[in-house]
C-alpha cells in the first residue's frame, strides 16, 4: 500500500490541526507542521484555504497572528486594485481615536459576515443553476450569468440588505445606549423610557 511522504503529506495531515508558524527576528517564518520556511504568500494561501494557524514569536512565544494578517492585507492593498480608498482608511484611523471604536469594530465585523453569507448563498444558487462547482466558474461566465439571472438573485440580495439593515439598527441602539451612559439623567427625546405623557 502506497503512503504519502514529504511536504505534501505533512501539509495535508496538518490541515486538520492548528498549525504553528514561528516568526524569527530575521522576519523569516517557519512552519512547524512542514518543518520548513514559508513566505507571506504561503500564509495568505493558508487563509484562503481556511487552514487554522497561529503565528508566534520564536523567542518569546508571543502571538503575532494579527500582525501577520495585517501585513498580508497591507501587501494586498499595495498591489493590484485596493479594496479601501484613502478616505475610508483615514476614517478607520479616526475611529481608533473615537469613543465609538468598539461599536464600529463590531458593526464592521457583522457587516462583513452578512456579506459573506450573501456571497455563499449567491454561489450556491449560481452553481445549482449552472450545474457546476461555483468556485471553478470564470469571471466572464459569472458576469453573463448574473446579468441573465438577476431576478433569481434578487431574493438573495434582499436577504443581505435586510441583514445589513439589522446590523445598522443594532449599531444605532448601541450608540443610543452609550450616549445615555455618558450623560445619565439627561432627557433624550425619542429614547425609550424618556417620552412621558
C-alpha positions as CSV (number, residue, x, y, z in Angstrom):
1,X,0.0,0.0,0.0
2,X,1.4,3.4,-1.1
3,X,1.8,6.1,1.5
4,X,2.2,9.8,1.1
5,X,5.6,11.3,2.1
6,X,7.3,14.6,2.1
7,X,6.0,18.1,2.3
8,X,2.6,17.3,0.7
9,X,1.8,14.6,3.2
10,X,2.8,16.7,6.2
11,X,0.8,19.7,4.9
12,X,-2.3,17.5,4.3
13,X,-2.2,16.0,7.7
14,X,-1.6,19.4,9.3
15,X,-4.8,20.9,7.8
16,X,-7.0,19.3,10.4
17,X,-4.9,20.7,13.4
18,X,-3.8,24.1,14.4
19,X,-0.6,24.9,12.5
20,X,2.0,26.9,14.5
21,X,4.2,29.3,12.5
22,X,7.2,30.6,14.2
23,X,8.5,34.1,13.3
24,X,12.2,34.7,13.8
25,X,14.0,38.0,14.4
26,X,15.2,38.0,10.7
27,X,11.5,38.1,9.7
28,X,11.5,34.5,8.4
29,X,8.5,32.3,9.0
30,X,9.0,28.7,10.0
31,X,6.0,26.2,9.6
32,X,6.4,23.6,12.4
33,X,3.9,21.3,10.6
34,X,6.0,21.0,7.5
35,X,9.4,21.7,9.1
36,X,10.3,24.3,6.6
37,X,10.4,28.1,6.0
38,X,7.4,29.7,4.3
39,X,6.6,33.1,2.9
40,X,3.7,35.6,3.5
41,X,2.3,34.3,0.2
42,X,2.1,30.8,1.8
43,X,0.4,32.2,4.8
44,X,-2.1,34.0,2.6
45,X,-2.8,30.7,0.8
46,X,-3.5,29.1,4.2
47,X,-6.0,31.9,4.9
48,X,-7.7,31.3,1.6
49,X,-7.9,27.6,2.2
50,X,-9.3,28.1,5.7
51,X,-6.3,26.3,7.3
52,X,-6.3,27.1,11.1
53,X,-2.9,28.6,12.1
54,X,-1.2,30.8,14.7
55,X,1.9,32.8,14.3
56,X,4.1,33.0,17.3
57,X,7.4,34.8,18.1
58,X,10.1,32.1,18.1
59,X,11.9,33.7,21.1
60,X,9.1,35.0,23.4
61,X,6.2,32.8,22.1
62,X,4.0,35.9,21.9
63,X,1.2,35.5,19.4
64,X,1.7,37.5,16.2
65,X,-1.1,36.2,14.1
66,X,-3.0,39.5,13.9
67,X,0.2,41.4,12.9
68,X,0.9,38.9,10.1
69,X,-2.7,39.1,8.8
70,X,-2.5,42.9,8.8
71,X,0.8,42.7,6.8
72,X,-0.9,40.4,4.3
73,X,-3.8,43.0,3.9
74,X,-1.2,45.8,3.5
75,X,0.5,43.8,0.7
76,X,-2.8,43.2,-1.0
77,X,-3.7,46.8,-0.8
78,X,-0.4,47.9,-2.2
79,X,-0.7,45.5,-5.2
80,X,-3.5,45.4,-7.8
81,X,-6.8,47.1,-7.1
82,X,-7.1,48.2,-3.5
83,X,-10.2,47.5,-1.5
84,X,-10.1,50.6,0.7
85,X,-10.0,54.2,-0.6
86,X,-7.8,56.8,1.1
87,X,-10.9,58.4,2.6
88,X,-12.0,55.0,4.1
89,X,-8.6,54.4,5.5
90,X,-8.5,57.9,7.0
91,X,-11.9,57.3,8.6
92,X,-10.8,54.0,10.1
93,X,-7.9,55.8,11.7
94,X,-10.3,58.3,13.2
95,X,-12.4,55.5,14.6
96,X,-9.4,54.3,16.7
97,X,-9.3,57.6,18.5
98,X,-13.1,57.9,19.0
99,X,-15.4,56.8,21.8
100,X,-17.3,54.5,19.4
101,X,-14.3,52.4,18.5
102,X,-15.7,49.2,20.0
103,X,-19.1,49.7,18.4
104,X,-17.7,50.5,14.9
105,X,-15.4,47.4,15.0
106,X,-18.4,45.2,15.9
107,X,-20.6,46.7,13.2
108,X,-17.9,46.3,10.6
109,X,-17.4,42.6,11.5
110,X,-21.1,41.9,11.5
111,X,-21.5,43.6,8.1
112,X,-18.6,41.5,6.6
113,X,-20.2,38.3,8.0
114,X,-23.5,39.3,6.5
115,X,-21.9,39.9,3.1
116,X,-20.0,36.5,3.3
117,X,-23.4,34.8,3.9
118,X,-24.8,36.6,0.9
119,X,-21.8,35.6,-1.2
120,X,-22.1,32.0,-0.2
121,X,-25.8,31.8,-1.0
122,X,-25.3,33.5,-4.3
123,X,-22.5,31.0,-5.2
124,X,-24.7,28.1,-4.1
125,X,-27.7,29.3,-6.2
126,X,-25.5,30.1,-9.2
127,X,-23.7,26.8,-9.0
128,X,-27.0,24.9,-8.8
129,X,-28.4,26.8,-11.8
130,X,-25.3,26.3,-13.9
131,X,-24.9,22.7,-12.8
132,X,-21.2,23.3,-11.8
133,X,-18.9,24.0,-8.9
134,X,-19.2,27.8,-8.4
135,X,-15.6,28.1,-7.4
136,X,-14.4,26.8,-10.8
137,X,-16.5,29.2,-12.9
138,X,-14.6,32.0,-14.7
139,X,-15.4,35.7,-14.1
140,X,-16.8,36.2,-17.6
141,X,-19.2,33.3,-17.2
142,X,-20.2,34.7,-13.8
143,X,-20.9,38.2,-15.3
144,X,-23.1,36.8,-18.0
145,X,-24.9,34.5,-15.5
146,X,-25.6,37.4,-13.1
147,X,-27.0,39.6,-16.0
148,X,-29.3,36.8,-17.1
149,X,-30.3,35.6,-13.7
150,X,-30.8,38.9,-11.9
151,X,-34.4,38.0,-10.8
152,X,-33.2,34.8,-9.3
153,X,-30.5,36.6,-7.3
154,X,-32.9,39.3,-6.1
155,X,-34.1,37.3,-3.2
156,X,-30.6,36.6,-2.0
157,X,-29.6,40.3,-2.4
158,X,-32.8,41.3,-0.5
159,X,-31.8,39.0,2.4
160,X,-28.3,40.6,2.5
161,X,-29.8,44.1,2.6
162,X,-32.1,43.1,5.4
163,X,-29.2,41.7,7.4
164,X,-27.2,44.9,6.8
165,X,-30.2,47.0,7.9
166,X,-30.5,44.9,11.1
167,X,-26.8,45.5,11.7
168,X,-27.3,49.2,11.3
169,X,-30.2,49.2,13.7
170,X,-28.2,47.3,16.2
171,X,-25.4,49.9,15.9
172,X,-27.9,52.7,16.3
173,X,-29.3,51.1,19.5
174,X,-25.8,50.7,20.9
175,X,-25.0,54.3,20.2
176,X,-28.1,55.4,22.0
177,X,-27.3,53.2,25.0
178,X,-23.7,54.5,25.1
179,X,-24.9,58.1,24.9
180,X,-27.3,57.6,27.7
181,X,-24.4,56.1,29.8
182,X,-22.2,59.2,29.1
183,X,-25.0,61.6,30.0
184,X,-27.1,60.0,32.8
185,X,-30.2,61.9,33.8
186,X,-30.3,64.0,30.6
187,X,-33.7,63.7,29.0
188,X,-33.3,62.5,25.4
189,X,-36.5,62.9,23.4
190,X,-37.3,59.8,21.4
191,X,-35.3,57.4,23.6
192,X,-37.3,54.5,25.1
193,X,-38.4,55.5,28.6
194,X,-37.9,59.2,28.2
195,X,-41.2,60.0,26.4
196,X,-43.5,60.9,29.3
197,X,-47.1,61.9,28.7
